[in-house]
Amino acid sequence: MEGENRPDPRKGISRKNLLKAAVAAPPAAMLMGGAAPALARDRSGTGQPLAPTPQCDDGDDPTPPQMEGPYFKPDSPRRTSLLEPGDTALLTVAGFVFSRTCRPLPGVLLDFWQADVRGAYDGVGYRYRGHQYTDARGAFALSTVFPGLYPGRTRHLHVKVQAPNQPVLTTQLYFPGEPRNNTDALFDPALLMDVRPSGPGREASFDFVVDVPGGEGPGPGPGDTWRAGAAYGVGDLVRYQGVSYRCLIAHQATPGWEPPHTPSLWQRQ
Protein backbone atom coordinates (compact mmCIF):
# COMPACT_ATOMS: atom_id res chain seq x y z
CA MET A 1 0.00 0.00 0.00
CA GLU A 2 2.66 2.47 1.02
CA GLY A 3 4.75 1.82 -2.07
CA GLU A 4 1.74 2.42 -4.30
CA ASN A 5 1.06 5.88 -2.98
CA ARG A 6 4.54 7.39 -3.08
CA PRO A 7 6.59 8.14 -6.20
CA ASP A 8 9.13 5.44 -7.05
CA PRO A 9 12.59 7.06 -6.69
CA ARG A 10 13.92 4.72 -9.37
CA LYS A 11 11.71 6.46 -11.90
CA GLY A 12 13.31 9.83 -11.22
CA ILE A 13 11.43 13.09 -10.86
CA SER A 14 7.88 13.02 -12.19
CA ARG A 15 6.84 15.35 -14.97
CA LYS A 16 4.44 17.19 -12.70
CA ASN A 17 7.05 17.70 -10.00
CA LEU A 18 9.58 18.95 -12.54
CA LEU A 19 7.16 21.57 -13.81
CA LYS A 20 6.19 22.63 -10.29
CA ALA A 21 9.81 22.85 -9.20
CA ALA A 22 10.70 24.94 -12.23
CA VAL A 23 8.08 27.49 -11.18
CA ALA A 24 8.71 27.44 -7.43
CA ALA A 25 12.44 26.77 -7.01
CA PRO A 26 15.71 28.04 -8.48
CA PRO A 27 16.90 26.01 -11.47
CA ALA A 28 20.06 24.97 -9.61
CA ALA A 29 18.02 22.78 -7.27
CA MET A 30 16.87 20.65 -10.18
CA LEU A 31 20.22 20.68 -11.93
CA MET A 32 21.85 19.27 -8.80
CA GLY A 33 19.28 16.52 -8.51
CA GLY A 34 17.51 18.06 -5.52
CA ALA A 35 14.24 16.59 -4.33
CA ALA A 36 11.11 17.89 -5.99
CA PRO A 37 8.48 19.54 -3.77
CA ALA A 38 5.96 17.25 -2.13
CA LEU A 39 2.66 16.91 -3.90
CA ALA A 40 -0.47 18.08 -2.12
CA ARG A 41 -1.80 14.53 -2.07
CA ASP A 42 1.32 12.81 -0.72
CA ARG A 43 0.60 13.06 2.98
CA SER A 44 -2.39 13.28 5.28
CA GLY A 45 -1.03 15.36 8.16
CA THR A 46 -0.48 12.21 10.20
CA GLY A 47 2.55 11.07 8.18
CA GLN A 48 0.54 8.34 6.48
CA PRO A 49 0.42 8.15 2.68
CA LEU A 50 -2.87 8.68 0.89
CA ALA A 51 -4.71 7.13 -1.99
CA PRO A 52 -3.71 9.86 -4.43
CA THR A 53 -5.23 12.06 -7.03
CA PRO A 54 -3.34 10.38 -9.89
CA GLN A 55 -0.02 11.62 -11.19
CA CYS A 56 -0.76 13.19 -14.53
CA ASP A 57 2.23 11.59 -16.23
CA ASP A 58 0.96 8.07 -15.59
CA GLY A 59 -2.18 8.34 -17.71
CA ASP A 60 -4.44 7.63 -14.73
CA ASP A 61 -7.93 8.91 -14.05
CA PRO A 62 -8.50 12.65 -13.47
CA THR A 63 -9.26 14.21 -10.10
CA PRO A 64 -12.44 12.47 -8.88
CA PRO A 65 -15.76 14.32 -9.03
CA GLN A 66 -18.12 14.82 -6.13
CA MET A 67 -21.69 16.04 -5.73
CA GLU A 68 -22.46 19.73 -6.09
CA GLY A 69 -24.56 19.92 -2.94
CA PRO A 70 -27.52 22.25 -2.31
CA TYR A 71 -25.69 25.57 -1.93
CA PHE A 72 -24.08 26.30 -5.31
CA LYS A 73 -25.01 29.65 -6.90
CA PRO A 74 -24.03 30.63 -10.46
CA ASP A 75 -22.60 34.02 -11.41
CA SER A 76 -20.20 34.37 -8.50
CA PRO A 77 -17.91 37.43 -8.65
CA ARG A 78 -14.47 37.08 -10.17
CA ARG A 79 -11.92 37.38 -7.36
CA THR A 80 -9.02 35.55 -5.78
CA SER A 81 -9.87 36.63 -2.21
CA LEU A 82 -13.10 35.69 -0.45
CA LEU A 83 -12.09 37.45 2.77
CA GLU A 84 -14.56 39.74 4.49
CA PRO A 85 -13.67 42.65 6.82
CA GLY A 86 -12.66 41.34 10.24
CA ASP A 87 -11.91 37.77 9.12
CA THR A 88 -9.26 36.10 11.28
CA ALA A 89 -9.47 32.34 10.56
CA LEU A 90 -7.34 32.79 7.44
CA LEU A 91 -6.66 30.12 4.82
CA THR A 92 -4.80 30.23 1.50
CA VAL A 93 -5.23 27.47 -1.09
CA ALA A 94 -2.85 27.23 -4.04
CA GLY A 95 -1.90 24.72 -6.71
CA PHE A 96 -1.94 23.89 -10.40
CA VAL A 97 -4.32 22.45 -12.97
CA PHE A 98 -2.79 19.81 -15.26
CA SER A 99 -3.99 17.74 -18.17
CA ARG A 100 -3.56 13.97 -17.98
CA THR A 101 -0.47 14.37 -20.15
CA CYS A 102 0.99 16.70 -17.49
CA ARG A 103 0.46 19.88 -19.49
CA PRO A 104 -0.18 22.88 -17.19
CA LEU A 105 -3.45 24.42 -18.33
CA PRO A 106 -3.84 28.22 -18.49
CA GLY A 107 -7.23 29.90 -18.48
CA VAL A 108 -9.00 27.20 -16.48
CA LEU A 109 -12.07 28.40 -14.57
CA LEU A 110 -12.17 27.58 -10.86
CA ASP A 111 -15.39 28.50 -9.04
CA PHE A 112 -15.14 28.16 -5.24
CA TRP A 113 -17.87 28.25 -2.60
CA GLN A 114 -17.83 27.32 1.07
CA ALA A 115 -19.33 27.73 4.53
CA ASP A 116 -18.26 30.59 6.80
CA VAL A 117 -16.44 29.99 10.09
CA ARG A 118 -19.76 29.10 11.76
CA GLY A 119 -20.62 26.50 9.13
CA ALA A 120 -23.28 28.60 7.35
CA TYR A 121 -23.61 29.21 3.60
CA ASP A 122 -24.70 32.58 2.24
CA GLY A 123 -27.91 31.91 0.31
CA VAL A 124 -28.71 35.58 -0.30
CA GLY A 125 -25.48 37.16 -1.51
CA TYR A 126 -22.02 35.96 -2.53
CA ARG A 127 -20.06 35.84 0.72
CA TYR A 128 -17.36 33.16 0.49
CA ARG A 129 -18.08 32.58 -3.17
CA GLY A 130 -15.94 33.54 -6.14
CA HIS A 131 -14.34 32.40 -9.36
CA GLN A 132 -10.92 32.88 -10.95
CA TYR A 133 -8.78 31.54 -13.80
CA THR A 134 -5.42 29.80 -13.81
CA ASP A 135 -2.52 31.94 -15.00
CA ALA A 136 -0.09 31.19 -17.85
CA ARG A 137 1.65 28.59 -15.65
CA GLY A 138 -1.60 26.76 -14.89
CA ALA A 139 -1.46 28.04 -11.30
CA PHE A 140 -4.20 29.36 -9.02
CA ALA A 141 -4.31 30.87 -5.52
CA LEU A 142 -7.26 31.57 -3.22
CA SER A 143 -7.45 33.58 0.01
CA THR A 144 -10.38 32.69 2.24
CA VAL A 145 -11.31 31.57 5.77
CA PHE A 146 -11.09 28.19 7.45
CA PRO A 147 -14.63 26.83 6.95
CA GLY A 148 -16.75 25.86 9.92
CA LEU A 149 -18.46 22.52 10.36
CA TYR A 150 -21.74 22.05 8.54
CA PRO A 151 -24.17 19.57 10.21
CA GLY A 152 -23.49 16.03 9.04
CA ARG A 153 -20.36 16.94 7.08
CA THR A 154 -16.63 17.20 7.66
CA ARG A 155 -14.82 20.45 6.76
CA HIS A 156 -14.62 20.97 3.02
CA LEU A 157 -14.44 23.42 0.14
CA HIS A 158 -16.54 23.17 -3.01
CA VAL A 159 -15.07 23.87 -6.44
CA LYS A 160 -15.99 23.62 -10.09
CA VAL A 161 -13.06 23.29 -12.51
CA GLN A 162 -13.50 23.85 -16.24
CA ALA A 163 -10.80 23.98 -18.90
CA PRO A 164 -11.73 26.18 -21.89
CA ASN A 165 -14.54 24.60 -23.92
CA GLN A 166 -14.41 21.40 -21.85
CA PRO A 167 -16.84 19.72 -19.43
CA VAL A 168 -17.07 20.95 -15.83
CA LEU A 169 -15.47 18.95 -13.02
CA THR A 170 -17.44 19.46 -9.79
CA THR A 171 -15.64 18.26 -6.69
CA GLN A 172 -14.81 19.00 -3.03
CA LEU A 173 -11.53 19.46 -1.16
CA TYR A 174 -10.89 18.14 2.34
CA PHE A 175 -8.65 18.85 5.33
CA PRO A 176 -6.36 16.22 6.90
CA GLY A 177 -6.75 15.20 10.53
CA GLU A 178 -10.42 16.11 10.82
CA PRO A 179 -12.35 13.73 13.14
CA ARG A 180 -15.41 13.81 10.89
CA ASN A 181 -13.41 12.55 7.91
CA ASN A 182 -14.07 9.06 9.28
CA THR A 183 -17.85 9.48 9.43
CA ASP A 184 -18.61 11.64 6.38
CA ALA A 185 -20.01 9.37 3.65
CA LEU A 186 -18.80 11.75 0.92
CA PHE A 187 -15.21 12.08 2.16
CA ASP A 188 -12.58 10.88 -0.33
CA PRO A 189 -8.91 10.77 0.75
CA ALA A 190 -7.87 11.41 -2.86
CA LEU A 191 -9.23 14.93 -2.35
CA LEU A 192 -7.25 15.79 0.78
CA MET A 193 -5.28 19.01 0.63
CA ASP A 194 -1.83 19.40 2.14
CA VAL A 195 -2.42 21.85 5.00
CA ARG A 196 0.23 23.47 7.21
CA PRO A 197 0.40 26.42 9.65
CA SER A 198 1.37 29.80 8.25
CA GLY A 199 1.58 32.71 10.68
CA PRO A 200 -1.89 33.35 12.11
CA GLY A 201 -3.52 31.15 9.48
CA ARG A 202 -2.97 28.06 7.38
CA GLU A 203 -1.68 27.28 3.90
CA ALA A 204 -3.16 24.50 1.76
CA SER A 205 -2.19 23.10 -1.61
CA PHE A 206 -3.84 20.83 -4.14
CA ASP A 207 -3.27 20.02 -7.83
CA PHE A 208 -6.18 19.20 -10.12
CA VAL A 209 -5.84 16.78 -13.04
CA VAL A 210 -8.55 17.23 -15.67
CA ASP A 211 -9.37 15.08 -18.66
CA VAL A 212 -8.80 17.24 -21.74
CA PRO A 213 -8.39 15.77 -25.22
CA GLY A 214 -5.46 16.32 -27.53
CA GLY A 215 -3.06 17.62 -24.91
CA GLU A 216 0.15 17.02 -26.83
CA GLY A 217 0.19 20.12 -29.01
CA PRO A 218 0.53 20.40 -32.82
CA GLY A 219 4.13 19.18 -32.97
CA PRO A 220 7.17 20.83 -34.56
CA GLY A 221 6.68 22.54 -37.90
CA PRO A 222 9.05 22.92 -40.86
CA GLY A 223 12.34 24.44 -39.75
CA ASP A 224 11.60 23.93 -36.04
CA THR A 225 14.38 22.53 -33.86
CA TRP A 226 12.54 21.39 -30.70
CA ARG A 227 12.34 17.59 -30.56
CA ALA A 228 10.80 15.23 -28.04
CA GLY A 229 13.51 13.06 -26.48
CA ALA A 230 16.25 15.68 -26.84
CA ALA A 231 18.24 16.82 -23.78
CA TYR A 232 18.23 20.60 -23.28
CA GLY A 233 20.38 22.72 -20.98
CA VAL A 234 19.81 26.14 -19.47
CA GLY A 235 20.17 28.79 -22.17
CA ASP A 236 19.63 26.46 -25.14
CA LEU A 237 17.60 28.03 -27.95
CA VAL A 238 14.98 26.19 -29.99
CA ARG A 239 12.25 27.03 -32.48
CA TYR A 240 8.74 25.63 -32.17
CA GLN A 241 5.90 26.51 -34.55
CA GLY A 242 8.13 29.29 -35.91
CA VAL A 243 8.75 30.92 -32.51
CA SER A 244 12.09 31.02 -30.65
CA TYR A 245 12.35 29.86 -27.02
CA ARG A 246 15.18 29.83 -24.48
CA CYS A 247 15.51 26.91 -22.02
CA LEU A 248 15.10 27.92 -18.35
CA ILE A 249 15.86 24.57 -16.70
CA ALA A 250 17.77 21.51 -17.88
CA HIS A 251 15.49 18.61 -18.82
CA GLN A 252 14.83 15.88 -21.36
CA ALA A 253 11.97 16.90 -23.64
CA THR A 254 8.92 14.69 -23.86
CA PRO A 255 5.51 14.93 -25.58
CA GLY A 256 3.30 17.29 -23.61
CA TRP A 257 6.25 19.57 -22.74
CA GLU A 258 6.19 21.61 -25.95
CA PRO A 259 7.52 25.14 -25.28
CA PRO A 260 4.17 26.97 -25.59
CA HIS A 261 2.68 24.66 -22.94
CA THR A 262 5.52 24.85 -20.40
CA PRO A 263 6.41 28.48 -19.65
CA SER A 264 8.22 27.24 -16.54
CA LEU A 265 10.70 25.43 -18.81
CA TRP A 266 10.84 27.69 -21.87
CA GLN A 267 10.90 31.47 -22.22
CA ARG A 268 9.58 32.95 -25.45
CA GLN A 269 12.17 35.17 -27.14
N, C-alpha and C positions, 0 to 999 in steps of 0.2 A: 504493500500500500504506500509506504513512505517513498519508495523509489519511483512510484508512478507519478507522484505529485510534484517532485522536484526535478529541475532540468538535469540531464545527464552530463556531467562535466566532460565526458569523453567526446561529446558532440560539439564542444566549443560553445561560444557565445551565440545565443539565439538571434535570429534576425530582428525580432522585436526589441530585445535588450540592446542590440547594437545601435538601432535607430534612437532609442530613448537615451542611451549614454551619449550619443553624438550631440543631442540637444542639451542635455543637462550637465555634462562633464567636459573638462578640457580634453582635447584630442590625445594628449600624451598618456592619459590613463588607459585608453584603449590600445595605443601603440605599444605600451609596456605590458599588455596582457592583464591589466587590472580587472577585477571582478565587475561585472555589470550590475546596475542597481537592481534591488529586489523588486519583483513584480508585485502589484497590489494583491494578487490572489495567493501569494506564496506562503503566507502565514496567517494565523488566526488570532494573534494576540496572546495565545497561550503557549506558543512555540511549536504547536502541532501543525503539520502540513494540511492543506485543504484539497478537496476535490476541485480542480481549477476551472475557471473560464479558460478555454483551450488556447494554447499558444498558436498564434496565427500562422506560423511557418510550418505547422504540422498538418494543415489541411483538415483540422477538426471542425466540429460544429461551432457556430457563432455563439456569442453571449446568450444565455437562455432567456426566453421571454417570461413575463409574469403578468397576472391580471392587472387591469387598469385600476380597479377599485371604484368606489362611488363618488370620489371627490375631484376628478379631473375637470378642468374648465379650459376650453379653447381660448385662443386670442390673448395669451399671457403677454405681459410687456417684455420687450427685449432688454435684458440686463444681465450682468454677471454677478451682481450683488443683490441678495434678497433681504439684507439687513434693514431693520427698522430702527428709528431713534431709540436709544436706551438699551438696545440688545447687548447682553453680556455673555450668553452661552454660545461663544463663537465657534464656527466650524468652516474650514476651507476644504473643498473637494477638487482634486485636479487629476488629470490623466490624459490619455490619448484615445482616438478612435482609429482602428486599423481594419483593413480588409482581411479576408482569410489568406490572402497571399502576402500579408504583412506590409501592405502599402498604407502609409499614414494618409488619412482622408481629410482634406480641407473642406470647409463649407458644410459640414454635417450639422444638422439642427439637433440641439439637445434642449428639451423642454422639461424643466424640473418643477415639482410641486411637493409639499410636505406639510406636516403638522407643525404648530408652534411649540414653544417649550412646555406648554401645558397639555399638549396632545390634541389640540383642536385645529381643524381646518377652516380656512376662511371661505365660506360659501357665498359671500356677498361681493367682496372685492378681490384683489389679487395679492394679498399679503402672503409671502413665502411661496410665490409662484413667479416663474420667469423663464424665458428662453434665450439661447445664445447659439453661436456657430463656432465650430472649430476653426483655428487659424491655419495659416499655410503649412504648419508642421503637423496638423492633425490634432493639436492640443486644445484642451479646454480647462477652465478654472472657475469655480463657483465659491462665493462667500455667502454664508448663511448662518443659521443657528443650529445648535444640537437639538434635534426634534424630541418632543416629549412622547410619552407612551400613550398610544391610542388603545382603548379597551379591546382586548382580545388579540392584540398584535404586539410583536416586538418592534423595536425602533427601526425605522426604515426611511428611505427617500424614494420617491417615484420619479421616473424619467422616461421620456420618449426620445428615441434616437432615430434620425432619418437622414441617410445619405442622399445627395441630390437625385431626385427622380427615382428613388427607390422606396420599397415598402418601409413602414414604420415598425421599429422594434420598441415594444412597451415592456418595461421591466422595473425591478425594484433593487435598491442597494441596501446592504445590511451592515451592522456594526459588530465586530468581534467581542466576545466576552459577555454578551447580554444574556441574562438568565432566561428570558422569554424565547431566545432562539431555539431552545429545546422543546417548546410547547406550541410554537406558531406553525400551523399546518402549511403555510406558504413559504416559510423560510427555506432558502437554498444556499448551502455553503459556497457554491460557485459564484455567488453574488456578494460575498463578503468584501468589504473595503479593507485596506490596510490603514489603521487609525493609530495616531501617536500624538502625545502632548505637544503643544506649541504655544509657549507663553501662557496667556490666560485662557487659551482655547485649545482646539485640536485640529490636526491636519489629517486628511484622508486622501487616499489615491485609489483609482480604479481605471482599468483600460478596457474599453469596449471592442469587441470583434464583431463586425457586421458582415452579412453575406451579400456582397455586391458582385455582379458578373463582370467578366472581362477586365480583371484588375491588373493585367500585365503590361498595359500600354501598347502603343502601335509598333514598337520595335524600331531599330535604327533605319534611317533612310539612306539614299545614295550619298556617298561622301562622308557619312558619319563614322566616328571612330570608337564610340562606346560599344563594348561587347560584353555580354553576359559571360562569366567565367574568367574574365581578365582580372589581374591584381592591380589595384591602383594605390598610389601613395599620395600623401599630402602635397598639394600643389600641382598634381598632374592635370593636364587640360584635355578635354574630350569635346567632341561635337555630337549632339543628339537632336534629330529632327531639325538640323540646320542651325542649332543654337549652341554656343560655346559654354562650357561649364568647367569650373575649377574644383578639384577634389579637396574636401575639408578634413577628411579622416581616412586613414588607410583601411582598405577593405577589399574583399574579393567580390566582384559584381555578380549579381544573380538576377533572374527574372523577377520583376516586381520592385527592383531597386533602380529603375530608370531615373536619370537625373531630374526630370520634372516632378517626379513623385517623391523624391527624397531630399528636400532642401536642407536636411541636417547633414547630408553627405556631400552634396554638390551645390556650389554657388554659381548662379547664372552670371556670365560675364557681359 
